[in-house]
Amino acid sequence: MPVNKKKTITFLFILILLSLLLVGLVYFLFLKKTKSDPTQSSFDSHSEVYWQRLQNRPEVLLGPGYPSDLRDFLETLRGKESYLWKGDREKTYTYLLETYPDERGHVLYAVYVAFMNWKEKTLEVEQTEGLTSYEKLTAVNRLSEEIFPLVIRSILFPKHPTTPPVLLLSFLEDYVQKNPYSYSRERKRIFLRKKEELYQTEKWEIQAWESPMFFRQVVELIYAREMLEMSEEEKTSYRSAKQEELKVDFWN
């Protein structure tokens, strides 16, 4: 084979290889990033402008003429789109503009598209195998933070004192599952530290929502090893004592 022809083939091979590497780089840096970014699917051609405006003035949703219960309004609208309009988003858009024939129709549609994006991404998380309940909860919370501005998030997902105990119990279950050989002293320390982090300055209000079942589950998770060989009668008294101990330790 002539030397020049061999050099040409080598050059073409290197050129093709570099092209493939470049395509791969573009995919990972741009396309894949876009695909995994939940904010990229929070608007469509009808809602993009209004959704961008809402980033700077989300408080407009608290003004007159807007639904007092926005979350319920969006859920009802989702039901109509699914069952009445067979999933036709254009009919949802038309309905909102006819019902709110001013800026409100556009604004509500923009919020609806973002809300449906959140619902879709949340479902994906919940159906992901291999994630613990705590990992799913934190992933869903992270999605809401990424998709919605703070004001809209507080309207759609208002804080409730039952939320921290649910998250705390889920956290403890996750820790025990991942650290099955940990000692109760370590589990208790981790639990109290996380409780302090979640309850912050609302300790009294949140504690009022801690149910007896909550403490029962906490004690059984922390002291599972100690209770393993106990009779039911022994477990009852032991559980009661440990519940009171946990309450005292938290305030100390």
N, C-alpha and C positions, 0 to 999 in steps of 0.2 A: 504494500500500500504506500503510495507517495507520501512524503512527509507533510506536504501542505494539506492534503486531504485528511490526514490523521489529525492535524492541528485543528482543522475546521470542525471535525466531528467532536473533538474534545471541547472546543469552545462552545459549540451548540449544546452539548450535554451540561456544561457548567451553567450556561445561560438558562436552560430549562430548570435546572435545580434551583438556581437563584429565584426564578419566577415563582416556583412552588413555595419556596420559603417566604417570599414576599406576600403571597396570597394567604398563607397561614398566619403570618404576622398581622395582616389587616383584619383577618377574622377574629383573632384573639383580642386585639386591641380595640376594635370598633364593633363589629357585628355581635360578637359574643357578649360584650359589655352591654350593648343596647338590649339584647335579648333578656339579660338577667336584671336589667334595671326596671323595677316596677313602675317608675314614674313615666316611662316612655309610652306605656299603654293606658295612661290615665286620661287621655283625651282623644277625640277624633276630629275630622275635618270641620264638623259643626261646632265643636266645643273648645277647640284649642285656644282661640283668642280670649274667650271668657274665663277659661280655666287659668290662663296666665295672669289675667287681671285679678282673679280671686286670690292669687298668692300675695298680693299687696293690700287687698282690702276684703279679707274674708268676713269681717264684721257686718258686711251688707246683709248676710243671711239672718242676722238678728233684727233686721229692720222690719217695718210694717209691711204686711202683704205676703210675707214668707211663712211657710208652715211652722207652727209652734213646736211640733215634734218632727224634726227633719228626718230622723232615722226611721220612724214609722211611715212617713210619707214615701221615702225611698223604697222601703220594703214593699209597700202597697203597690207602688209603681212597677217594681220588679215582678210582682205577681201578675199585673195586667199585661206586661210585655210578654211574659212567659205563656200565659193561658189564653188571653184575649187576642193578642197580636202575634202569637206563634213565634216569638223571638225576633220580630221585625223591629229593629232599633229605630228605623225611620218613622214608624208609626208612633213610637214613644216621643220622638222629637216633635212631630206634628201635633200630638196631643198636648204637650206642654206649651207650645207656642199658641195654641188655640185657647187653652185654659188660662194662661198668663200672657196676654198679648202685649207684652212690653219687655223690658230687660230681664224681668224675673224669670220668664220662660227659658231664656238662654242660660241664665245663671244656674237655674235648677237642673237643666239638662247637663251642664258641665259637671255639676256635683254628682249627678246620677251616673254619668259615664265613669268618673273616678271611683265612685262607690262600687259599681259593678266590677271594675278592675280589681279593687280590693277583695271583693267577694270571691272572685275567680282565683286570685293568688292565695287567698286564705284556704280555699278548698284544696289547692295543690299541696299546701303545707300539711293540712290535716290528713291527707291521703298518702303522705310520704312515709314509707316503711322505714323502720330503724330509728325513728326519732322518739324520744320520751315525751310524755305529756308536757313536761316543763319546757323542753326544747321547742315544742310546737307553740306553746303559749308565748314564749319570748319571741319566736319568729313572727307570729301574727301581730304582736305588739310593735315589733320593728317595722313591719309592713305599713301599719297605720301611721307610724311616724314618718316614714319615707314618702308616703303618698299624700297625706293631708297636712296642710298648715295647722299650727297649734290651735287656732280658734275653731276651725272646722272640726278638728279632732275632738275638741272638748264638747262640741255640740253633738256630734255623732256618738261619741263614746264617753259620756260624762262619768266622772269618778264616782265610785260607790264604795263604801267601807267594807263590803264583802269581797272586793277584788284582791286586796293584799293577802288575806288568809288563804284564799284559793291558790294564789301564786306561791305562797310560802309552803303550803303543803305539797304542792307539785314539785317545788324545788327540793324539799326533803326526800321525797320519793325518788327523785332523780339521783340525788347524792347517794342514798342507800343502795340503789340499784347498781351504781357505778363503783361503789366502795363497799361491797358486801361483808368484808372482813374488818371494817372499821369498828372501833370500840364506842360504846355509848357516850363516854365522856367527850370524844371528838365529835360525834354526831350532835350532841347537845350544844357544844360550843359553836359549831357551824350554823345550827338552827337559830340560836339566839342572835348571832351576828347578822344573819340574813333578815331576821325579824326586825331588828333595829334599823336596818337599811330600808326595808319596805314600809314600815310604819311611820318613821321619822317623827314629825311633830303632831301626828294625829293618833297617837297611841290610845288615848282614852276612848275616842269615838270608834276606832276600828276594833278595839278589844271587846266592845259591847256586842259586836257581831260574830265573835268567835263562839261557835256552837259547841256543845258537849261532844258531839261526834268529831269535830275538828281536833280537840285535845286527845280524844281516845285514839285517833289515827296517828297523831304525833307521837304519843307515848309508845304505841306499838311499833312504830318505825325506829324510834331511838333505842328502845330497850327490848328489841325483838329477841336478842340472845338471852337476856336475863329471864324473860318470861317463857322461854321455850319449854322448860321443865315444870312450870307451875301448874297447879290445879286451877280450875275456873274461879274458885273462891279466893285463892291467893292472888290471881291476876286482878280481880276486882279491887281488892284493897291496895295492891301495889300500884295499879293504874291511877287510883284516886290520889294516892300520896304523891306520885310523880307529877300529876297534873298541877297540884297546888305548888309543888316545888318549882315547876317551870314558870308559873305565873310570878312567883316571888323573885326568882332569879332574873327574870326579864326587867323588873322594875329596880333591881339592885345593880 
